[in-house]
Amino acid sequence: MHTADKREAEIGKRTAVAAFTRDWPLYLYEGAELAIFMISACVATVVLFHPGYPALQLLPSAILRRLLMGIAMGLTAVLIIHSPMGKRSGAHFNPAITLTYLRLRKIASWDAVFYVTFQFAGGVVGVGVSALLLGGQLADRGVDYAVTVPGQYGTAAAFASEWFMASLLMGVVLLTSNRPRLAPYTSYFVGVLIMLYILLFAPVSGFSINPARTVGSAVFAHLWTALWVYFTAPLLGMLGAAELYLRSYGPDRILCAKLHPDPRYPCPFLCHYPFHQHSSGTSGHGFTDVSSST
């Protein structure tokens, strides 16, 4: 049997216990990545939008403050993707991204289950840590735990914006990450999109495109308005973009589920990206380079 086929069959048969025993550090990384993203979001929201901070007086333009917020969150995403954790786990930190790669058969089923579980936990932990650090400032009405709810244009507009943002993001990720010459720049495309999304769409939907990010804030804000929007629109948008990519380029042009292709870090996915190291065996964390055989 072809080496890649053997590996896919082996991973496909892996039980939940075997998957957790082998890959639990990756699951922790995914949770930690979203926790860091949420801490950054909460701190930036307090600094830029809390009435007790000077930004509100020094920068009266809401557009300028959203731009600064977008820059902060875009940079945060880039740094997470380029971090050792991100390079190991793939830096999804978003259930919609993980489930889309499950549909694309780039991540094993149990890995996807644990990725999503830890992403939701990470979102809650990140906002919880922020609440401990920032106290009542994070609960202020102008901040409200950085919660995501539909804006003045209503639920339909929020759904449309979340669907559009998710579709474009996944489309850009697939178009860049599956081309070895462009793949090292995928994170920067993601960062720029996040900046623009916050600038343009935060007043419409609050900017989520991440169900775990929305839940993390909602748990503490006790505000679950139109939660279905933030669960369905990002997933539908990303799955739609993936289907379009599949029909346009075929499954062979989907190389990996990592958002950064650094070959120095082992790859846990069902991929055939050039020079990626893939796990061998069913226990431990030793990795051998099998890419030359695939």
Stockholm file with secondary structure:
# STOCKHOLM 1.0

chainA/1-294         MHTADKREAEIGKRTAVAAFTRDWPLYLYEGAELAIFMISACVATVVLFHPGYPALQLLPSAILRRLLMGIAMGLTAVLIIHSPMGKRSGAHFNPAITLTYLRLRKIASWDAVFYVTFQFAGGVVGVGVSALLLGGQLADRGVDYAVTVPGQYGTAAAFASEWFMASLLMGVVLLTSNRPRLAPYTSYFVGVLIMLYILLFAPVSGFSINPARTVGSAVFAHLWTALWVYFTAPLLGMLGAAELYLRSYGPDRILCAKLHPDPRYPCPFLCHYPFHQHSSGTSGHGFTDVSSST
#=GR chainA/1-294 SS CCHHHHHHHHHHTCCHHHHHHHHHHHHHHHHHHHHHHHHHHHHHHHHHHCTTSTHHHHCCCHHHHHHHHHHHHHHHHHHHHHSHHHHHHCSCCSHHHHHHHHHTTCSCHHHHHHHHHHHHHHHHHHHHHHHHHHTHHHHSTTTGGGCCCCCTTCHHHHHHHHHHHHHHHHHHHHHHHTSTTTGGGHHHHHHHHHHHHHHHHHHHHCSCCCHHHHHHHHHHHTCCTTHHHHHHHHHHHHHHHHHHHHHHHCGGGCCCSCSSCCTTSCBCSSCCCTTCCEECSSSSSCEECCGGGC
#=GC SS_cons         CCHHHHHHHHHHTCCHHHHHHHHHHHHHHHHHHHHHHHHHHHHHHHHHHCTTSTHHHHCCCHHHHHHHHHHHHHHHHHHHHHSHHHHHHCSCCSHHHHHHHHHTTCSCHHHHHHHHHHHHHHHHHHHHHHHHHHTHHHHSTTTGGGCCCCCTTCHHHHHHHHHHHHHHHHHHHHHHHTSTTTGGGHHHHHHHHHHHHHHHHHHHHCSCCCHHHHHHHHHHHTCCTTHHHHHHHHHHHHHHHHHHHHHHHCGGGCCCSCSSCCTTSCBCSSCCCTTCCEECSSSSSCEECCGGGC
//
